[in-house]
Amino acid sequence: MASIGGIMVALITPFTDDKTKIDEGRLQAHIEHLIKAGVHGLVPGGSTGEFTTMSTAERKQLTELCVKFAAGRVPVVVGTGSTSSDEAIELSAHAAKAGAAAVMVVPPFYDPVNLEELHEMLGEIHNASKLPIMFYNIPAASGLTLSPQEIAGLSKVGVKYLKDTSGNAPALTELIFGLSDQITAFNGWDSLTFYGLAAGCPGGVWGAANFIPELAVELWDAVAVKGDLKKGRELWSKAWPICKFLESHNYCAAVKTGVELSGQQTGGLRKPFSLLKPELQAELKVLLQNAGVKTI
Ligand SMILES: *[C@@H]1O[C@H](CO)[C@@H](O)[C@H](O)[C@H]1NC(C)=O
């Protein structure tokens, strides 16, 4: 199994047209397309995967399907966060049995936990699953803002990786340069991808990679592998307007709309969410065309 890093796709969950089920065929086709494009990992069951609208049984099914379809070619890091410790533990233990490489855990997001409660929750998840944890730092959704030192300190309870969706570049920098002996920080804020990779993040968890996987992998190769800043900037000038667009609208809706525009059916989003309205779809289509991405 390849190590965890590089371009890791914050995977969408394709549904059937009536949205009552995960669409296995669409999921398999999507994963095949991404792996052929060269991505380095899959992260299902996160924000982009609409986990908040899925039952526990469906989340387990999604994990099993992703591991099966990835077939050992890339690691699968499963989002198992929940507002309840019991559910997060159950999902994490299941992910371990199903063959996940790690679990990604967002802290409870309705009522913020305190640091002590977070330590206990993560420790229990780690004990039950024995998997390394990727801490999903997303203060805007969880209501929990931790300092870089507090985030690195989560390594005491099984956290090995960070998906940083704080949008706080100075804090990310501190984690990369000052605290990397405790935690491996991946960028998780789309519009900071170039900075994160250039500063030395050994990867990023990236929703846009669902529909611009080739561009994402090219950017990784240029900036992180070859250190070719000139080429990296050229690629980033294409990807950045797309990232900015995603962050300016409902993120999952914008990503799923992007996947539809690239010619793959997703089944749309479960209510109360929906694909972007036609005017915004048209706007995204122009950005994709400007970036040289084929659209329908
Ligand atoms: C995890 O397991 C270790 C070893 O059995 C134990 O010392 C620790 O208290 C457990 N942590 C939690 C949070 O349950």
PDBQT file of the ligand as one rigid body, heavy atoms in Angstrom, charges set to zero:
ROOT
HETATM    1  C1  LIG A 301      -6.468   3.555  25.076  1.00  0.00    +0.000 C 
HETATM    2  O1  LIG A 301      -5.833   2.348  25.443  1.00  0.00    +0.000 OA
HETATM    3  C2  LIG A 301      -4.760   2.534  26.351  1.00  0.00    +0.000 C 
HETATM    4  C3  LIG A 301      -4.069   1.196  26.512  1.00  0.00    +0.000 C 
HETATM    5  O2  LIG A 301      -4.996   0.172  26.792  1.00  0.00    +0.000 OA
HETATM    6  C4  LIG A 301      -5.287   3.099  27.654  1.00  0.00    +0.000 C 
HETATM    7  O3  LIG A 301      -4.243   3.339  28.553  1.00  0.00    +0.000 OA
HETATM    8  C5  LIG A 301      -6.006   4.426  27.351  1.00  0.00    +0.000 C 
HETATM    9  O4  LIG A 301      -6.610   4.923  28.517  1.00  0.00    +0.000 OA
HETATM   10  C6  LIG A 301      -7.055   4.250  26.294  1.00  0.00    +0.000 C 
HETATM   11  N1  LIG A 301      -7.543   5.591  25.914  1.00  0.00    +0.000 N 
HETATM   12  C7  LIG A 301      -8.829   5.899  25.871  1.00  0.00    +0.000 C 
HETATM   13  C8  LIG A 301      -9.134   7.312  25.559  1.00  0.00    +0.000 C 
HETATM   14  O5  LIG A 301      -9.704   5.090  26.048  1.00  0.00    +0.000 OA
ENDROOT
TORSDOF 0
